Amino acid sequence: MTKLIIYDCDGVLFDSREAVLAYYDFISKKFDLPKINKNDIEQVNKAMMKTNVEIINML
């Protein structure tokens, strides 16, 4: 079985915050959801970090 480690690039290789916000804007429009502003992105990042830890613990 092959195992992989996938690195999150936010702040590691390059700062992709603007790209992440653009992605969320696209998804918000597509699914008619409220737009995420720059102040909310910190909460989103915390949720993503928790999810990443949960996934790693399952490996």
N, C-alpha and C positions, 0 to 999 in steps of 0.2 A: 504494500500500500504506500503510495506517495503522499507525503505530507508537505504542505506549503506554508510559508509565512508570508503574509501580504502586509506590506507596510503602508500605513496611512501617511500621505504626503503633507498633511497640514502642518507646516512649520518644520518638517523634517528635511525635505528636499527643496520645497518652495512654499511660499505662502499662498494658499489657494482660497482664502476666505471669500474673495469677490466672485470666484467661479462657483463656489458652493452657494452663495446667495443667489446668483443667477440661476442655478439649477433649481433651488427652492421656488424662485419666482415662476419659473417655467411650469413646475409641477402644480403650484398653487393655481395658476391660470387654467391649466388643463383640467383640473378636478374642481374648479370653482371653490377654492379654499381661501381663507384670509391670507394675505401676504405676510411673510415673516420679515420683520425689520432687523436692523443691525443689532439692536438691543436684545432681541430674542435669540440671536444666534448662539450666545453663550449657553443658554439652557438646552438648545438643540445639541451643541457639542458635548455637554455633560451626559445627555441621554445616549448619544452615540458611543461615548467612552464606556458607559456601563454595559451597553450591548456588546461592544468589542470584547470586554473582559469576560462576559458570559460565554461568548463563542469560543474564546481561547480555552476556557475551563472545560469545555466539552470535548476538546481534542484529546 
